[in-house]
Amino acid sequence: MQVIQNIILIGCGGAAGAVVRALVGEAVLRAFGQGFPAGTLVVNAMGSFAMGVLAVLLLERTADPRIFAFLATGLLGGFTTFSAFSLDAAVLIQNERHAAAAIYIAGSVGLSILLFFAGSLAVRSWTG
């Protein structure tokens, strides 16, 4: 029964995350245009920050694993899109926009890791 509950929670979270990802991606596209895959970069960075927050709040503070299943595996799993990251990077490379591809790849990975730690540190400083 618990496995089925987790699957339902992950599925609902994933659906919600995918919708939020589309909304954020569209907002970033309207703000910055189509010349650079900024939507995916922003979503991955935001998702990494949120995962840092959740890692501290839910894993280190031993919260209900169902909450983690919904928020981390489901919602953030549906929200962050490293498969889209790979496609965007490949398109930049195929279009011989090598400098843009390098900035995009380094920015996506480096910023996401940096913001993961920033999220973790923010929660630790807020909660003691």
Contacts in CASP RR format, 6 or more apart in sequence:
PFRMAT RR
TARGET T0000
AUTHOR 0000-0000-0000
METHOD contacts of the structure
MODEL  1
MQVIQNIILIGCGGAAGAVVRALVGEAVLRAFGQGFPAGTLVVNAMGSFA
MGVLAVLLLERTADPRIFAFLATGLLGGFTTFSAFSLDAAVLIQNERHAA
AAIYIAGSVGLSILLFFAGSLAVRSWTG
5 66 0 8 1.000
6 65 0 8 1.000
6 66 0 8 1.000
6 69 0 8 1.000
9 66 0 8 1.000
9 69 0 8 1.000
9 70 0 8 1.000
9 74 0 8 1.000
10 69 0 8 1.000
10 70 0 8 1.000
10 73 0 8 1.000
10 74 0 8 1.000
11 74 0 8 1.000
12 70 0 8 1.000
12 74 0 8 1.000
13 70 0 8 1.000
13 71 0 8 1.000
13 74 0 8 1.000
13 75 0 8 1.000
13 78 0 8 1.000
14 74 0 8 1.000
14 75 0 8 1.000
14 77 0 8 1.000
14 78 0 8 1.000
14 79 0 8 1.000
15 78 0 8 1.000
16 74 0 8 1.000
16 75 0 8 1.000
17 74 0 8 1.000
17 75 0 8 1.000
17 76 0 8 1.000
17 77 0 8 1.000
17 78 0 8 1.000
17 79 0 8 1.000
18 78 0 8 1.000
18 79 0 8 1.000
20 75 0 8 1.000
20 79 0 8 1.000
21 43 0 8 1.000
21 78 0 8 1.000
21 79 0 8 1.000
21 80 0 8 1.000
21 81 0 8 1.000
24 39 0 8 1.000
24 42 0 8 1.000
24 43 0 8 1.000
24 46 0 8 1.000
24 79 0 8 1.000
25 39 0 8 1.000
25 40 0 8 1.000
25 42 0 8 1.000
25 43 0 8 1.000
28 38 0 8 1.000
28 39 0 8 1.000
28 42 0 8 1.000
28 43 0 8 1.000
29 38 0 8 1.000
29 39 0 8 1.000
31 38 0 8 1.000
32 38 0 8 1.000
32 39 0 8 1.000
36 100 0 8 1.000
36 104 0 8 1.000
37 84 0 8 1.000
37 85 0 8 1.000
37 88 0 8 1.000
37 91 0 8 1.000
37 92 0 8 1.000
37 104 0 8 1.000
40 81 0 8 1.000
40 84 0 8 1.000
40 85 0 8 1.000
40 88 0 8 1.000
40 108 0 8 1.000
41 85 0 8 1.000
41 104 0 8 1.000
41 107 0 8 1.000
41 108 0 8 1.000
41 111 0 8 1.000
43 79 0 8 1.000
43 80 0 8 1.000
43 81 0 8 1.000
44 80 0 8 1.000
44 81 0 8 1.000
44 82 0 8 1.000
44 85 0 8 1.000
44 108 0 8 1.000
44 111 0 8 1.000
44 112 0 8 1.000
45 108 0 8 1.000
45 111 0 8 1.000
45 112 0 8 1.000
45 115 0 8 1.000
46 79 0 8 1.000
46 115 0 8 1.000
47 76 0 8 1.000
47 79 0 8 1.000
47 80 0 8 1.000
47 112 0 8 1.000
47 115 0 8 1.000
48 80 0 8 1.000
48 111 0 8 1.000
48 112 0 8 1.000
48 113 0 8 1.000
48 115 0 8 1.000
48 116 0 8 1.000
49 115 0 8 1.000
49 116 0 8 1.000
49 118 0 8 1.000
49 119 0 8 1.000
50 76 0 8 1.000
50 79 0 8 1.000
50 119 0 8 1.000
51 72 0 8 1.000
51 76 0 8 1.000
51 80 0 8 1.000
51 116 0 8 1.000
52 115 0 8 1.000
52 116 0 8 1.000
52 117 0 8 1.000
52 119 0 8 1.000
52 120 0 8 1.000
52 123 0 8 1.000
53 119 0 8 1.000
53 120 0 8 1.000
53 122 0 8 1.000
53 123 0 8 1.000
54 68 0 8 1.000
54 71 0 8 1.000
54 72 0 8 1.000
54 76 0 8 1.000
55 72 0 8 1.000
55 116 0 8 1.000
55 120 0 8 1.000
56 119 0 8 1.000
56 120 0 8 1.000
56 123 0 8 1.000
56 124 0 8 1.000
56 127 0 8 1.000
57 63 0 8 1.000
57 123 0 8 1.000
57 127 0 8 1.000
58 67 0 8 1.000
58 68 0 8 1.000
58 71 0 8 1.000
58 72 0 8 1.000
59 68 0 8 1.000
85 108 0 8 1.000
88 104 0 8 1.000
89 101 0 8 1.000
89 104 0 8 1.000
89 105 0 8 1.000
89 108 0 8 1.000
92 98 0 8 1.000
92 100 0 8 1.000
92 101 0 8 1.000
92 104 0 8 1.000
93 101 0 8 1.000
END
